[in-house]
Amino acid sequence: MSLEKKPGRRAFIRAAAAASLGGGVWLAATPSAETTVWQIDPSKCVQCGQCATNCVMNPSAVKCVHATRICGYCDLCSGFLQPGSPKLDTGAENELCPTAAIKRSFVEDPYFAYKIDEELCVGCAKCVKGCGKFGNGSLYLQIKRDLCQNCNECAIARQCPAQAIHRVPLSRAYFIKEAGAEENQAQ
């Protein structure tokens, strides 16, 4: 007695339709498109701040990410400090981030390590803009997969003036910023 699995009704109907119509129906009935998710292309982002206010999540599912491999670990980090800060310390009056989401720790003179506290980050992009203006661009925005509801029509994408938000395959859901890379590839 053979234990081979017989094709189900769905497979039989697809095969019959493909045979009678030359195969076009088979391709249309077979789910081949990979699930896609919303993501920000950092090479197109203009740091407008709309991610913080237009996301249906509160706070926004958009968070700042730090590419540590391309960071200069500067004492004068333009993504951390206000332009023209009177002191180079962690006083609230000197920090660029309105929610104190960037944590700075001393490494050795004159280097500091920077880490983003995602729970405090609202996706306002002030630090990203500062880092890109005077720094090396190691700060950038991403839509975090664990926070995003993957709305059918993303409210942020509709409002993005640079059209930097679009769907990417779930298998490559994040853009990773690399040193010297002009074009980012979704990872």
C-alpha positions as CSV (number, residue, x, y, z in Angstrom):
1,M,0.0,0.0,0.0
2,S,1.5,3.3,-1.1
3,L,1.5,6.3,1.3
4,E,2.0,8.9,-1.4
5,K,0.2,12.1,-0.9
6,K,-2.5,12.8,-3.5
7,P,-2.7,16.3,-4.9
8,G,-5.4,18.4,-3.3
9,R,-8.3,20.0,-5.0
10,R,-6.6,23.4,-5.3
11,A,-3.5,21.9,-7.0
12,F,-5.8,19.9,-9.4
13,I,-7.8,23.0,-10.4
14,R,-4.6,25.0,-10.9
15,A,-3.1,22.3,-13.1
16,A,-6.3,21.9,-15.1
17,A,-6.6,25.7,-15.7
18,A,-2.9,25.9,-16.7
19,A,-3.3,23.0,-19.1
20,S,-6.4,24.5,-20.7
21,L,-5.2,28.1,-20.9
22,G,-1.5,27.7,-21.7
23,G,-0.2,28.3,-18.2
24,G,-1.1,32.0,-17.7
25,V,-3.7,31.2,-15.0
26,W,-1.3,29.0,-13.1
27,L,1.1,31.9,-12.7
28,A,-1.6,34.3,-11.7
29,A,-3.0,31.8,-9.1
30,T,0.4,31.0,-7.6
31,P,1.5,33.4,-4.9
32,S,4.9,34.5,-6.0
33,A,5.2,38.0,-4.6
34,E,7.1,38.2,-1.4
35,T,5.6,40.1,1.5
36,T,6.7,43.7,1.5
37,V,7.2,46.2,4.3
38,W,7.6,49.9,4.5
39,Q,11.1,51.3,4.9
40,I,13.1,54.6,4.6
41,D,15.8,54.9,2.1
42,P,18.4,57.0,3.9
43,S,20.0,58.2,0.7
44,K,16.7,60.0,-0.2
45,C,15.6,61.1,3.3
46,V,15.7,64.9,3.8
47,Q,15.2,64.8,7.6
48,C,12.0,66.8,7.4
49,G,10.7,65.6,10.8
50,Q,7.3,64.4,9.4
51,C,8.0,60.8,10.5
52,A,7.5,61.8,14.1
53,T,4.1,63.4,13.5
54,N,2.5,61.4,10.6
55,C,3.0,57.8,11.8
56,V,-0.2,56.2,13.1
57,M,1.9,54.9,16.0
58,N,2.5,57.1,19.0
59,P,5.4,57.4,19.4
60,S,6.4,56.8,15.8
61,A,7.6,53.5,14.6
62,V,10.5,55.4,12.9
63,K,13.6,55.4,15.0
64,C,17.1,56.8,14.7
65,V,19.8,54.2,14.0
66,H,23.5,54.6,14.6
67,A,25.9,53.1,12.1
68,T,28.8,52.7,14.5
69,R,31.2,51.4,11.8
70,I,31.2,54.9,10.2
71,C,31.0,57.0,13.3
72,G,33.9,59.3,14.1
73,Y,33.1,59.0,17.9
74,C,33.8,62.8,18.0
75,D,33.7,64.9,21.1
76,L,32.0,67.6,18.9
77,C,29.3,65.3,17.6
78,S,26.9,67.4,15.5
79,G,24.2,64.8,15.9
80,F,24.4,65.0,19.7
81,L,25.2,68.6,20.5
82,Q,23.3,71.8,19.6
83,P,25.1,74.0,17.1
84,G,27.0,76.6,19.1
85,S,26.7,74.8,22.4
86,P,28.3,76.8,25.3
87,K,29.7,73.5,26.7
88,L,30.6,70.2,25.3
89,D,28.7,68.2,28.0
90,T,25.5,66.2,28.4
91,G,23.5,69.0,29.9
92,A,20.0,69.2,28.4
93,E,20.6,72.7,27.1
94,N,23.5,71.4,25.0
95,E,21.8,68.3,23.5
96,L,20.2,68.4,20.1
97,C,17.7,65.6,20.8
98,P,14.5,66.9,22.4
99,T,13.9,63.6,24.2
100,A,17.5,62.8,25.3
101,A,17.3,59.6,23.2
102,I,21.1,59.7,22.4
103,K,23.3,58.5,25.2
104,R,26.9,59.4,25.1
105,S,29.7,57.6,27.0
106,F,33.3,58.4,27.3
107,V,35.8,56.1,25.5
108,E,39.1,57.9,25.8
109,D,40.2,61.4,25.1
110,P,38.8,62.8,22.7
111,Y,36.4,59.9,21.8
112,F,32.8,59.2,22.9
113,A,30.5,56.3,22.0
114,Y,26.9,57.2,21.1
115,K,23.9,54.9,21.5
116,I,20.2,55.5,20.7
117,D,17.6,54.7,23.3
118,E,14.7,53.5,21.0
119,E,12.1,53.9,23.7
120,L,12.9,57.7,24.0
121,C,13.4,58.3,20.2
122,V,10.3,59.8,18.5
123,G,11.8,59.8,14.9
124,C,12.1,63.6,14.7
125,A,15.3,63.4,12.7
126,K,17.0,66.4,14.4
127,C,20.0,64.3,15.2
128,V,20.1,62.8,11.7
129,K,20.1,66.3,10.2
130,G,22.8,67.5,12.5
131,C,25.0,64.5,11.8
132,G,24.6,64.8,8.1
133,K,25.2,68.5,8.0
134,F,28.6,68.6,9.8
135,G,29.4,64.9,10.5
136,N,29.8,61.8,8.6
137,G,26.1,60.8,8.4
138,S,26.4,57.8,10.8
139,L,22.9,58.6,12.2
140,Y,19.9,57.7,10.0
141,L,16.2,56.8,10.3
142,Q,14.6,53.3,9.9
143,I,11.1,52.1,10.3
144,K,11.4,49.4,13.0
145,R,9.7,46.2,12.0
146,D,8.6,45.3,15.6
147,L,6.8,48.6,16.0
148,C,5.3,49.2,12.5
149,Q,1.8,48.0,11.8
150,N,2.6,47.8,8.1
151,C,-0.5,49.8,7.2
152,N,-1.8,49.2,3.7
153,E,-1.1,52.8,2.9
154,C,1.5,54.3,5.1
155,A,0.6,57.8,6.4
156,I,4.3,58.8,6.5
157,A,4.9,57.7,3.0
158,R,2.0,59.8,1.7
159,Q,3.5,62.9,3.4
160,C,7.2,62.3,2.7
161,P,8.4,65.2,0.5
162,A,11.3,63.2,-0.8
163,Q,9.4,60.0,-1.4
164,A,12.1,58.2,0.7
165,I,9.6,55.7,2.1
166,H,8.6,52.7,0.0
167,R,8.0,49.0,0.2
168,V,10.9,46.6,0.3
169,P,10.8,42.7,0.5
170,L,10.5,41.5,4.1
171,S,13.6,39.4,3.6
172,R,15.5,42.6,3.1
173,A,13.5,44.9,5.4
174,Y,16.3,47.2,6.6
175,F,18.7,49.6,4.9
176,I,22.1,49.4,6.4
177,K,24.4,52.5,6.0
178,E,28.0,51.6,5.1
179,A,31.1,53.8,5.0
180,G,31.5,55.4,1.5
181,A,28.5,53.7,0.1
182,E,26.6,56.0,-2.2
183,E,23.7,53.7,-2.7
184,N,22.2,51.7,0.2
185,Q,21.1,48.2,-0.3
186,A,18.2,46.8,1.8
187,Q,19.4,44.0,4.1
